[in-house]
Amino acid sequence: LANIDETLYVASLEQAQASLALDQAGVKKAEADLLQSQGKLEQSKADEETAKAKLDQATSDLRNLEAKVNQTKSDLNQLKAHDEQATKDWERAQKLGPSEALSQESYDSYKSAYDVAKANVKSGLAAIAQAEASLVSGRATIAQATSAIASAQATTKQVSASIASFTAIIDQAKANVQRDEAT
């Protein structure tokens, strides 16, 4: 009888077993990468939702600031009208001066009203400047939130592409394992 040399078959079997082990390890690594990417995807979605909430809040705050600026401008217009009247009254009082026609008390009252009106206009102008600075800050917050949303969306797309890639790798590795097990 002929003697069959098993060395070739044993080497072939060992190569197939090594290939199977390699494919199985590839499946496990791809599955681990997939899980990690799924975690990143969830975090990215959470980041996007947080940024959207910040954007909503910043938009609401901006609307309130715009209303405040408009109200402050309206108040300033009233202060300017009062200032104009106080200026006219003071100019008339200066022409008369304290006399029988105008008491010292009235004279001083017109001067005081004039000074208060000027101070109120300055205060109103400062309030508008502050409110407008707040508007600039609010718009910057909106820009930051919009940028954070765009960044989170880009990350979501990138991670989704990675997940699709890992899924394809897993499917291919599983097909290789089935092929290796069949041989």
Solvent accessible surface area in square Angstrom, and as a share of the most:
residue,aa,sasa,rsa
1,L,235,1.17
2,A,97,0.75
3,N,149,0.76
4,I,129,0.66
5,D,102,0.53
6,E,121,0.54
7,T,92,0.54
8,L,135,0.67
9,Y,144,0.55
10,V,67,0.38
11,A,54,0.42
12,S,65,0.42
13,L,100,0.50
14,E,102,0.46
15,Q,136,0.60
16,A,31,0.24
17,Q,99,0.44
18,A,61,0.47
19,S,39,0.25
20,L,38,0.19
21,A,57,0.44
22,L,132,0.66
23,D,23,0.12
24,Q,73,0.33
25,A,55,0.43
26,G,29,0.28
27,V,17,0.10
28,K,141,0.60
29,K,129,0.55
30,A,4,0.03
31,E,66,0.29
32,A,57,0.44
33,D,31,0.16
34,L,31,0.15
35,L,123,0.61
36,Q,113,0.50
37,S,10,0.06
38,Q,72,0.32
39,G,42,0.40
40,K,109,0.46
41,L,25,0.12
42,E,109,0.49
43,Q,106,0.47
44,S,3,0.02
45,K,94,0.40
46,A,51,0.39
47,D,66,0.34
48,E,21,0.09
49,E,106,0.47
50,T,73,0.42
51,A,5,0.04
52,K,78,0.33
53,A,61,0.47
54,K,124,0.52
55,L,43,0.21
56,D,97,0.50
57,Q,105,0.47
58,A,6,0.04
59,T,39,0.23
60,S,45,0.29
61,D,58,0.30
62,L,22,0.11
63,R,155,0.56
64,N,98,0.50
65,L,40,0.20
66,E,65,0.29
67,A,61,0.47
68,K,117,0.49
69,V,7,0.04
70,N,97,0.50
71,Q,105,0.47
72,T,19,0.11
73,K,86,0.37
74,S,50,0.32
75,D,57,0.30
76,L,10,0.05
77,N,97,0.50
78,Q,124,0.55
79,L,46,0.23
80,K,85,0.36
81,A,61,0.47
82,H,94,0.42
83,D,18,0.09
84,E,107,0.48
85,Q,90,0.40
86,A,5,0.04
87,T,30,0.18
88,K,114,0.48
89,D,29,0.15
90,W,21,0.08
91,E,88,0.39
92,R,134,0.49
93,A,2,0.01
94,Q,97,0.43
95,K,174,0.74
96,L,100,0.50
97,G,14,0.14
98,P,70,0.44
99,S,58,0.37
100,E,187,0.84
101,A,82,0.64
102,L,17,0.09
103,S,58,0.37
104,Q,97,0.43
105,E,142,0.64
106,S,42,0.27
107,Y,45,0.17
108,D,71,0.37
109,S,65,0.42
110,Y,78,0.30
111,K,78,0.33
112,S,59,0.38
113,A,40,0.31
114,Y,50,0.19
115,D,63,0.33
116,V,80,0.46
117,A,1,0.01
118,K,73,0.31
119,A,56,0.44
120,N,51,0.26
121,V,21,0.12
122,K,145,0.62
123,S,69,0.44
124,G,7,0.06
125,L,88,0.44
126,A,62,0.48
127,A,42,0.33
128,I,19,0.10
129,A,61,0.47
130,Q,129,0.57
131,A,2,0.02
132,E,69,0.31
133,A,62,0.48
134,S,36,0.23
135,L,15,0.07
136,V,99,0.57
137,S,65,0.42
138,G,9,0.09
139,R,120,0.44
140,A,50,0.39
141,T,60,0.35
142,I,38,0.19
143,A,62,0.48
144,Q,127,0.56
145,A,6,0.05
146,T,70,0.41
147,S,70,0.45
148,A,46,0.36
149,I,19,0.10
150,A,57,0.44
151,S,67,0.43
152,A,8,0.06
153,Q,73,0.32
154,A,60,0.47
155,T,53,0.31
156,T,25,0.14
157,K,149,0.63
158,Q,128,0.57
159,V,12,0.07
160,S,48,0.31
161,A,64,0.50
162,S,39,0.25
163,I,30,0.15
164,A,64,0.49
165,S,56,0.36
166,F,45,0.19
167,T,57,0.33
168,A,61,0.47
169,I,82,0.42
170,I,11,0.05
171,D,84,0.44
172,Q,106,0.47
173,A,10,0.08
174,K,95,0.40
175,A,49,0.38
176,N,31,0.16
177,V,20,0.11
178,Q,126,0.56
179,R,132,0.48
180,D,13,0.07
181,E,104,0.47
182,A,89,0.69
183,T,124,0.72
